[in-house]
Amino acid sequence: MIDTFAMTKIWQGSHTMLRRCDPSQYKVILGVINEHHHWTIA
């Protein structure tokens, strides 16, 4: 699970968190995005 603030930054393309882990090592990556007071699960 990815922190809401980090996931929002990843969604916007301005965060480097995924450089520290290899997403291909996981079956599921879950994150909640909060953009303009609208929540989205990705």
C-alpha distance matrix in Angstrom:
0.0 3.8 6.7 9.2 11.9 10.5 9.4 12.9 14.5 13.2 14.4 17.6 18.0 18.5 15.8 15.8 12.4 12.3 15.7 14.3 12.4 13.6 11.5 14.3 13.4 10.6 11.6 8.7 6.2 5.0 5.9 8.9 12.0 14.9 18.1 21.5 20.3 19.0 15.5 14.0 11.0 10.5
3.8 0.0 3.8 6.4 8.5 6.7 6.0 9.6 10.9 9.9 11.6 14.4 14.8 14.9 12.2 12.7 9.4 10.1 13.5 12.6 11.5 13.3 11.5 14.9 14.6 12.5 14.0 11.0 7.5 6.4 5.0 7.6 9.8 12.5 15.5 18.9 18.2 17.3 14.2 13.0 10.8 10.1
6.7 3.8 0.0 3.8 5.6 5.3 6.0 8.6 10.0 10.4 12.1 14.2 15.2 14.6 12.1 13.2 10.4 12.3 15.4 14.4 14.1 16.4 15.0 18.6 18.3 16.2 17.7 14.6 11.2 9.3 6.8 7.4 9.1 10.8 13.9 17.0 16.0 15.8 13.0 12.9 11.6 11.9
9.2 6.4 3.8 0.0 3.8 5.5 5.1 6.1 8.7 9.9 10.4 12.3 14.2 13.9 12.2 14.4 12.3 14.1 17.3 17.1 16.9 18.8 17.0 20.5 20.8 18.5 19.4 16.0 12.6 9.9 6.5 5.2 5.9 7.0 10.2 13.2 12.2 12.1 9.5 10.0 9.6 10.6
11.9 8.5 5.6 3.8 0.0 3.8 5.5 5.2 6.4 8.8 10.0 10.8 12.4 11.3 9.9 12.4 11.1 13.6 16.4 16.3 17.0 19.3 18.0 21.7 22.2 20.4 21.9 18.6 15.0 12.9 9.4 8.4 7.5 7.6 9.9 12.6 12.4 13.1 11.5 12.3 12.6 13.1
10.5 6.7 5.3 5.5 3.8 0.0 3.8 5.5 5.2 6.2 8.6 9.9 10.4 9.4 7.0 9.0 7.3 9.8 12.6 12.7 13.3 15.7 14.6 18.4 19.0 17.6 19.4 16.6 12.8 11.6 8.6 9.1 8.6 10.1 12.0 15.2 15.5 15.6 13.7 13.4 13.0 12.4
9.4 6.0 6.0 5.1 5.5 3.8 0.0 3.8 5.4 5.0 6.1 8.6 9.6 10.0 8.4 10.5 8.8 9.9 13.3 13.9 13.7 15.2 13.3 16.8 17.8 16.0 17.2 14.1 10.3 8.9 5.7 6.3 5.8 8.4 10.4 14.0 14.3 13.5 11.3 10.2 9.6 8.7
12.9 9.6 8.6 6.1 5.2 5.5 3.8 0.0 3.8 5.5 5.1 6.2 8.6 8.9 8.7 11.8 11.3 12.6 15.7 16.8 17.0 18.4 16.5 20.0 21.3 19.5 20.5 17.2 13.7 11.9 8.3 7.3 4.6 6.0 7.0 10.6 11.5 11.0 9.8 9.4 10.3 9.9
14.5 10.9 10.0 8.7 6.4 5.2 5.4 3.8 0.0 3.8 5.4 5.0 6.1 5.3 5.2 8.7 9.1 10.9 13.3 14.8 15.7 17.4 16.2 19.7 21.2 20.1 21.6 18.8 15.1 14.1 10.9 10.7 8.4 9.5 9.7 12.8 14.3 14.4 13.5 13.1 13.7 12.7
13.2 9.9 10.4 9.9 8.8 6.2 5.0 5.5 3.8 0.0 3.8 5.4 4.9 5.9 5.0 7.4 7.5 8.1 10.8 12.7 13.1 14.2 12.7 16.1 17.9 17.0 18.5 15.9 12.4 12.2 9.7 10.7 9.0 11.3 11.8 15.3 16.7 15.9 14.5 13.1 12.9 10.9
14.4 11.6 12.1 10.4 10.0 8.6 6.1 5.1 5.4 3.8 0.0 3.8 5.4 7.8 8.4 11.0 11.3 11.2 14.2 16.2 16.1 16.6 14.5 17.5 19.7 18.3 19.0 16.2 12.9 12.2 9.6 9.8 7.3 9.7 9.4 13.0 14.7 13.3 12.2 10.5 11.0 9.1
17.6 14.4 14.2 12.3 10.8 9.9 8.6 6.2 5.0 5.4 3.8 0.0 3.8 5.7 7.9 11.1 12.4 13.0 15.3 17.7 18.2 19.1 17.4 20.5 22.7 21.7 22.6 19.9 16.6 15.8 13.0 12.6 9.5 10.6 9.2 12.2 14.6 14.0 13.9 12.9 14.1 12.7
18.0 14.8 15.2 14.2 12.4 10.4 9.6 8.6 6.1 4.9 5.4 3.8 0.0 3.8 6.0 8.5 10.5 10.7 12.4 15.2 16.0 16.7 15.6 18.6 21.0 20.5 21.9 19.7 16.5 16.6 14.2 14.8 12.3 13.9 12.9 15.9 18.3 17.7 17.2 15.8 16.4 14.2
18.5 14.9 14.6 13.9 11.3 9.4 10.0 8.9 5.3 5.9 7.8 5.7 3.8 0.0 3.8 7.0 9.5 10.9 12.0 14.4 16.1 17.6 17.1 20.4 22.3 22.0 23.9 21.6 18.1 18.0 15.4 15.7 13.3 14.3 13.6 16.2 18.5 18.6 18.3 17.6 18.2 16.5
15.8 12.2 12.1 12.2 9.9 7.0 8.4 8.7 5.2 5.0 8.4 7.9 6.0 3.8 0.0 3.8 5.8 7.9 9.1 11.0 12.8 14.7 14.6 18.1 19.5 19.4 21.6 19.4 15.9 16.1 13.7 14.6 13.1 14.6 14.8 17.8 19.5 19.5 18.4 17.6 17.6 15.8
15.8 12.7 13.2 14.4 12.4 9.0 10.5 11.8 8.7 7.4 11.0 11.1 8.5 7.0 3.8 0.0 3.8 5.5 5.5 7.6 9.9 12.0 12.7 16.0 17.3 17.8 20.4 18.9 15.6 16.6 14.9 16.7 15.8 17.7 18.3 21.5 23.0 22.8 21.3 20.2 19.5 17.3
12.4 9.4 10.4 12.3 11.1 7.3 8.8 11.3 9.1 7.5 11.3 12.4 10.5 9.5 5.8 3.8 0.0 3.8 5.4 5.7 7.4 10.0 10.5 14.2 14.8 14.9 17.7 16.1 12.8 13.8 12.4 14.7 14.6 16.9 18.2 21.6 22.5 22.1 20.1 18.9 17.6 15.6
12.3 10.1 12.3 14.1 13.6 9.8 9.9 12.6 10.9 8.1 11.2 13.0 10.7 10.9 7.9 5.5 3.8 0.0 3.8 5.3 5.3 6.8 7.2 10.7 11.8 12.3 15.1 13.9 11.0 12.9 12.4 15.2 15.4 18.2 19.5 23.1 24.0 23.1 20.9 19.0 17.3 14.6
15.7 13.5 15.4 17.3 16.4 12.6 13.3 15.7 13.3 10.8 14.2 15.3 12.4 12.0 9.1 5.5 5.4 3.8 0.0 3.8 5.6 7.3 9.2 12.0 13.0 14.5 17.6 17.0 14.4 16.6 16.2 18.9 18.9 21.5 22.5 26.0 27.1 26.4 24.4 22.6 21.1 18.4
14.3 12.6 14.4 17.1 16.3 12.7 13.9 16.8 14.8 12.7 16.2 17.7 15.2 14.4 11.0 7.6 5.7 5.3 3.8 0.0 3.8 7.0 9.5 12.4 12.2 13.6 17.1 16.7 14.2 16.3 16.2 19.1 19.6 22.2 23.8 27.2 27.9 27.4 25.1 23.5 21.6 19.2
12.4 11.5 14.1 16.9 17.0 13.3 13.7 17.0 15.7 13.1 16.1 18.2 16.0 16.1 12.8 9.9 7.4 5.3 5.6 3.8 0.0 3.8 6.2 8.9 8.4 9.9 13.4 13.4 11.3 14.0 14.6 18.0 19.1 22.1 23.9 27.6 28.0 27.0 24.3 22.3 20.0 17.4
13.6 13.3 16.4 18.8 19.3 15.7 15.2 18.4 17.4 14.2 16.6 19.1 16.7 17.6 14.7 12.0 10.0 6.8 7.3 7.0 3.8 0.0 3.8 5.4 5.8 8.0 11.3 12.0 10.8 14.1 15.4 19.0 20.1 23.4 25.0 28.8 29.4 27.9 25.2 22.7 20.2 17.1
11.5 11.5 15.0 17.0 18.0 14.6 13.3 16.5 16.2 12.7 14.5 17.4 15.6 17.1 14.6 12.7 10.5 7.2 9.2 9.5 6.2 3.8 0.0 3.8 5.4 5.8 8.5 8.6 7.5 11.0 12.6 16.2 17.5 21.1 22.7 26.5 27.0 25.1 22.3 19.6 16.9 13.7
14.3 14.9 18.6 20.5 21.7 18.4 16.8 20.0 19.7 16.1 17.5 20.5 18.6 20.4 18.1 16.0 14.2 10.7 12.0 12.4 8.9 5.4 3.8 0.0 3.8 5.5 7.5 9.2 9.6 13.3 15.6 19.2 20.6 24.3 25.9 29.7 30.1 28.0 25.1 22.1 19.2 15.9
13.4 14.6 18.3 20.8 22.2 19.0 17.8 21.3 21.2 17.9 19.7 22.7 21.0 22.3 19.5 17.3 14.8 11.8 13.0 12.2 8.4 5.8 5.4 3.8 0.0 3.8 7.0 9.2 9.9 13.6 16.1 19.9 21.8 25.4 27.4 31.2 31.3 29.3 26.2 23.4 20.2 17.4
10.6 12.5 16.2 18.5 20.4 17.6 16.0 19.5 20.1 17.0 18.3 21.7 20.5 22.0 19.4 17.8 14.9 12.3 14.5 13.6 9.9 8.0 5.8 5.5 3.8 0.0 3.8 5.5 6.7 10.3 13.3 17.0 19.3 23.0 25.3 29.0 28.7 26.6 23.3 20.5 17.1 14.5
11.6 14.0 17.7 19.4 21.9 19.4 17.2 20.5 21.6 18.5 19.0 22.6 21.9 23.9 21.6 20.4 17.7 15.1 17.6 17.1 13.4 11.3 8.5 7.5 7.0 3.8 0.0 3.8 7.0 10.1 13.5 17.0 19.5 23.2 25.4 29.1 28.7 26.2 22.8 19.7 16.1 13.6
8.7 11.0 14.6 16.0 18.6 16.6 14.1 17.2 18.8 15.9 16.2 19.9 19.7 21.6 19.4 18.9 16.1 13.9 17.0 16.7 13.4 12.0 8.6 9.2 9.2 5.5 3.8 0.0 3.8 6.3 9.9 13.3 15.9 19.5 21.9 25.5 24.9 22.4 19.0 16.0 12.4 10.1
6.2 7.5 11.2 12.6 15.0 12.8 10.3 13.7 15.1 12.4 12.9 16.6 16.5 18.1 15.9 15.6 12.8 11.0 14.4 14.2 11.3 10.8 7.5 9.6 9.9 6.7 7.0 3.8 0.0 3.8 6.7 10.4 12.7 16.4 18.8 22.5 22.1 19.9 16.5 13.8 10.4 8.1
5.0 6.4 9.3 9.9 12.9 11.6 8.9 11.9 14.1 12.2 12.2 15.8 16.6 18.0 16.1 16.6 13.8 12.9 16.6 16.3 14.0 14.1 11.0 13.3 13.6 10.3 10.1 6.3 3.8 0.0 3.8 7.0 10.0 13.5 16.2 19.7 18.9 16.7 13.2 10.7 7.2 5.9
5.9 5.0 6.8 6.5 9.4 8.6 5.7 8.3 10.9 9.7 9.6 13.0 14.2 15.4 13.7 14.9 12.4 12.4 16.2 16.2 14.6 15.4 12.6 15.6 16.1 13.3 13.5 9.9 6.7 3.8 0.0 3.8 6.5 9.9 12.8 16.3 15.6 13.7 10.4 8.4 5.9 5.3
8.9 7.6 7.4 5.2 8.4 9.1 6.3 7.3 10.7 10.7 9.8 12.6 14.8 15.7 14.6 16.7 14.7 15.2 18.9 19.1 18.0 19.0 16.2 19.2 19.9 17.0 17.0 13.3 10.4 7.0 3.8 0.0 3.8 6.6 9.8 13.1 11.9 10.2 6.7 5.7 4.5 6.1
12.0 9.8 9.1 5.9 7.5 8.6 5.8 4.6 8.4 9.0 7.3 9.5 12.3 13.3 13.1 15.8 14.6 15.4 18.9 19.6 19.1 20.1 17.5 20.6 21.8 19.3 19.5 15.9 12.7 10.0 6.5 3.8 0.0 3.8 6.3 9.8 9.5 7.9 5.6 5.0 6.2 7.2
14.9 12.5 10.8 7.0 7.6 10.1 8.4 6.0 9.5 11.3 9.7 10.6 13.9 14.3 14.6 17.7 16.9 18.2 21.5 22.2 22.1 23.4 21.1 24.3 25.4 23.0 23.2 19.5 16.4 13.5 9.9 6.6 3.8 0.0 3.8 6.6 6.0 5.5 4.7 6.5 9.0 10.7
18.1 15.5 13.9 10.2 9.9 12.0 10.4 7.0 9.7 11.8 9.4 9.2 12.9 13.6 14.8 18.3 18.2 19.5 22.5 23.8 23.9 25.0 22.7 25.9 27.4 25.3 25.4 21.9 18.8 16.2 12.8 9.8 6.3 3.8 0.0 3.8 5.5 5.3 6.7 8.2 11.3 12.5
21.5 18.9 17.0 13.2 12.6 15.2 14.0 10.6 12.8 15.3 13.0 12.2 15.9 16.2 17.8 21.5 21.6 23.1 26.0 27.2 27.6 28.8 26.5 29.7 31.2 29.0 29.1 25.5 22.5 19.7 16.3 13.1 9.8 6.6 3.8 0.0 3.8 5.5 8.4 10.8 14.3 15.9
20.3 18.2 16.0 12.2 12.4 15.5 14.3 11.5 14.3 16.7 14.7 14.6 18.3 18.5 19.5 23.0 22.5 24.0 27.1 27.9 28.0 29.4 27.0 30.1 31.3 28.7 28.7 24.9 22.1 18.9 15.6 11.9 9.5 6.0 5.5 3.8 0.0 3.8 6.5 9.9 13.2 15.7
19.0 17.3 15.8 12.1 13.1 15.6 13.5 11.0 14.4 15.9 13.3 14.0 17.7 18.6 19.5 22.8 22.1 23.1 26.4 27.4 27.0 27.9 25.1 28.0 29.3 26.6 26.2 22.4 19.9 16.7 13.7 10.2 7.9 5.5 5.3 5.5 3.8 0.0 3.8 6.7 10.3 12.8
15.5 14.2 13.0 9.5 11.5 13.7 11.3 9.8 13.5 14.5 12.2 13.9 17.2 18.3 18.4 21.3 20.1 20.9 24.4 25.1 24.3 25.2 22.3 25.1 26.2 23.3 22.8 19.0 16.5 13.2 10.4 6.7 5.6 4.7 6.7 8.4 6.5 3.8 0.0 3.8 6.9 9.8
14.0 13.0 12.9 10.0 12.3 13.4 10.2 9.4 13.1 13.1 10.5 12.9 15.8 17.6 17.6 20.2 18.9 19.0 22.6 23.5 22.3 22.7 19.6 22.1 23.4 20.5 19.7 16.0 13.8 10.7 8.4 5.7 5.0 6.5 8.2 10.8 9.9 6.7 3.8 0.0 3.8 6.4
11.0 10.8 11.6 9.6 12.6 13.0 9.6 10.3 13.7 12.9 11.0 14.1 16.4 18.2 17.6 19.5 17.6 17.3 21.1 21.6 20.0 20.2 16.9 19.2 20.2 17.1 16.1 12.4 10.4 7.2 5.9 4.5 6.2 9.0 11.3 14.3 13.2 10.3 6.9 3.8 0.0 3.8
10.5 10.1 11.9 10.6 13.1 12.4 8.7 9.9 12.7 10.9 9.1 12.7 14.2 16.5 15.8 17.3 15.6 14.6 18.4 19.2 17.4 17.1 13.7 15.9 17.4 14.5 13.6 10.1 8.1 5.9 5.3 6.1 7.2 10.7 12.5 15.9 15.7 12.8 9.8 6.4 3.8 0.0
